[in-house]
Amino acid sequence: MLILAIFTDMKNDRKKFLLNRSNYKILIISLVIIFFGYILMSGGKSEDPNEFNPEIFNFQRIRLAPTVIIFGFVLVIYSILHNEKKWKK
C-alpha cells in the first residue's frame, strides 16, 4: 500500500509519479555516491588474523568515506525535497 501511495495521486485516483524526472536522476546519482562511499570504506584487512594492520585507520577509511556517504544522504534528501515547478516561471 505504501509503494502504491508513492506512485499514485490519491486525490484524482490516477497513476502519476509524485516526483519529477530530475528528482529521480538526482536520487540515482546520490545512491551511486553512497555505494561508492561504502566501497571506499571497505578493505584494509590483514592476511594473518593474529597480526594487526594499521591500514584500517588511514585517511580514506576514517575521513573520506564517511564524508562521501554523508554527502550522498544529504543529496538524497535534496532530491526528495527539490521542486522543479517552483523554479520554472
C-alpha positions in Angstrom: 0.0 0.0 0.0 2.9 2.4 0.8 4.5 1.8 -2.6 1.2 2.4 -4.3 0.9 5.7 -2.5 4.2 6.8 -3.8 3.2 6.4 -7.5 -0.5 7.3 -7.2 -2.2 10.7 -6.8 -4.8 9.9 -4.2 -7.0 12.9 -4.9 -7.6 12.0 -8.6 -7.0 8.3 -8.2 -4.9 8.1 -11.3 -1.4 6.8 -11.9 1.0 9.7 -11.6 4.6 9.9 -10.3 4.9 12.3 -7.4 8.5 13.2 -8.2 9.8 14.6 -11.5 12.3 13.0 -13.8 15.1 15.3 -12.4 14.3 14.2 -8.9 14.8 10.6 -9.9 18.1 11.4 -11.7 19.4 13.1 -8.6 18.2 10.2 -6.4 20.0 7.6 -8.6 23.2 9.7 -8.6 23.1 10.1 -4.8 22.6 6.3 -4.4 25.7 5.7 -6.6 27.7 8.2 -4.4 26.6 6.3 -1.3 27.6 3.0 -2.8 31.0 4.5 -3.8 31.5 5.7 -0.2 30.9 2.2 1.1 33.4 0.8 -1.4 36.0 3.4 -0.2 35.4 2.2 3.4 36.0 -1.5 2.6 39.3 -3.3 2.7 42.3 -3.0 5.0 42.2 -6.5 6.3 45.3 -8.4 7.4 46.4 -11.6 5.8 47.1 -13.1 9.3 44.3 -12.7 11.9 46.9 -12.6 14.7 48.7 -9.6 13.1 47.4 -6.0 13.4 47.2 -4.0 10.2 47.3 -0.2 10.7 45.9 0.3 7.2 42.4 0.2 8.6 43.0 3.7 10.2 44.1 5.6 7.1 42.6 8.8 5.8 40.4 7.1 3.1 38.5 4.9 5.6 38.3 7.2 8.6 37.7 10.6 6.9 37.0 10.4 3.2 34.5 7.5 3.0 32.1 8.8 5.8 32.2 12.3 4.3 31.2 10.9 0.9 28.4 8.8 2.4 27.0 11.7 4.4 27.1 13.9 1.2 25.2 11.1 -0.6 22.5 11.1 2.1 22.2 14.9 2.0 21.8 14.6 -1.8 19.0 12.0 -1.3 17.1 14.4 1.0 17.6 17.2 -1.6 16.4 15.0 -4.4 13.2 14.3 -2.5 12.5 17.9 -1.5 13.5 19.5 -4.8 10.6 21.1 -6.6 11.2 21.9 -10.2 7.9 23.7 -10.7 9.0 26.3 -8.1 11.9 27.4 -10.3 10.1 27.5 -13.6 8.1 30.6 -14.4 
